[in-house]
Amino acid sequence: MPVNKKHDEFYTLDMTTGWEVPAGYPAGIQQKIIAGGLDEEKRSGTRTRLLRFAPGVYTTAPFSHEYWEEVYLVSGDLIVGNDSNGEGGKSFPPNTYACRPPHAPHGPFKSANGCLLLEMHYFDPV
C-alpha cells in the first residue's frame, strides 16, 4: 500500500487556523493534521498531526487504538497517568518521546501549563 502523503518541502505552518477537537477528546485539546490521513475503519493510512493541550486540560481514561503511534513533546509539559479528576501522574518535559504499538494502553493525559505534541500514526504494514 502506498503512503498517502504528498511531497511537501519546508514551508511555514499556519498555527492560527485548521485546529479542531478530535472525536472523543475534551474541549481544550485540539489537533491540526499536517500530512496524510488515517482511515480507522479500513485500517489504512498514515497521519502526521500536531496535538495541543490548553493549560489545565486533561483526559479521564486510558486510550487504546489499532494503529502505531509515535509522539514527540515539542513544548510545554505533559502529565501521564493522572486520575479521572486530573490528579497525580508523572510529568514529562519537552524533548521526550514515546512509540506505541497497536492496542498499547496509554494515558490519561494532562498538561498543567499547556503543551504541543507532534504525532505520527500508521497502520502495519505501512
C-alpha positions in Angstrom: 0.0 0.0 0.0 1.5 3.4 -0.9 2.0 6.1 1.7 -0.8 8.6 1.4 1.2 11.8 2.0 2.1 14.4 -0.6 5.6 15.7 -1.2 5.9 18.9 0.8 9.2 20.8 1.2 9.8 23.2 4.0 7.0 25.8 4.5 5.7 27.8 7.4 2.7 26.2 9.1 -0.3 28.5 9.8 -0.6 27.9 13.6 -3.7 30.1 13.9 -6.1 28.0 11.7 -7.1 24.5 11.0 -7.4 23.3 14.6 -10.2 21.0 15.7 -11.2 18.9 18.7 -10.6 15.3 17.9 -13.5 12.9 18.3 -13.7 11.7 21.9 -11.4 14.4 23.3 -12.5 17.2 25.7 -12.6 20.8 24.6 -9.2 22.4 25.1 -7.4 19.6 23.3 -7.0 20.3 19.5 -5.4 18.7 16.5 -4.1 20.0 13.3 -3.5 17.4 10.6 -0.3 18.4 8.7 0.1 15.3 6.4 -1.8 12.3 5.3 -4.9 10.7 6.7 -5.9 7.7 8.8 -8.9 5.5 7.9 -9.6 3.6 11.2 -12.5 1.6 9.7 -10.4 0.3 6.8 -7.2 0.1 8.9 -5.2 2.1 6.4 -3.2 5.3 6.0 -0.7 7.3 7.8 -1.2 10.7 9.5 1.1 13.3 11.0 -0.6 15.8 13.3 0.0 18.4 15.9 -1.9 18.0 19.1 -2.1 20.8 21.7 -3.4 20.9 25.2 -4.6 24.1 26.8 -3.4 24.7 30.3 -5.1 22.5 32.9 -7.0 20.3 30.4 -7.0 16.6 31.0 -8.4 13.3 29.7 -10.1 10.9 32.1 -9.5 7.4 30.8 -6.6 5.5 29.1 -6.5 5.3 25.3 -6.0 2.2 23.1 -6.2 2.1 19.3 -5.5 -0.2 16.3 -2.5 1.8 14.9 1.1 2.5 15.7 1.7 5.9 17.3 4.9 8.0 17.8 4.7 11.1 20.0 7.2 13.8 20.5 6.7 16.5 23.1 7.7 19.7 21.3 7.0 22.2 24.1 5.2 22.6 27.5 4.6 19.8 30.0 2.7 16.5 29.6 1.5 14.5 32.6 0.8 10.9 32.0 -1.3 8.7 34.3 -3.5 11.2 36.0 -6.7 10.0 37.6 -10.3 10.9 36.4 -10.1 14.1 38.3 -6.9 15.2 36.7 -4.8 14.5 39.8 -1.5 12.6 40.0 0.6 11.1 37.2 4.2 11.6 36.1 5.2 14.9 34.4 7.4 15.0 31.3 9.4 17.9 29.9 9.9 18.9 26.3 12.1 16.7 24.0 10.6 13.4 25.3 9.3 10.7 23.0 7.0 7.6 23.0 6.5 4.9 20.5 3.4 2.7 20.9 2.3 -0.5 19.1 -1.3 -1.1 18.4 -3.5 -1.8 21.5 -1.0 -0.4 24.0 -2.9 1.3 26.8 -1.7 4.9 27.4 -2.8 7.9 29.4 -4.9 9.5 30.7 -3.1 12.8 30.0 -2.9 16.3 31.4 -0.9 19.5 30.9 -0.6 21.9 33.7 0.7 24.8 31.5 -0.2 23.6 28.1 1.8 21.7 25.5 2.3 20.9 21.9 2.9 17.3 20.6 4.0 16.1 17.2 2.3 12.7 16.5 2.7 10.1 13.7 0.0 7.4 13.3 0.2 4.5 10.9 -1.2 1.0 10.4 1.1 -2.0 9.9 2.2 -2.6 7.2 2.8 0.9 6.1 
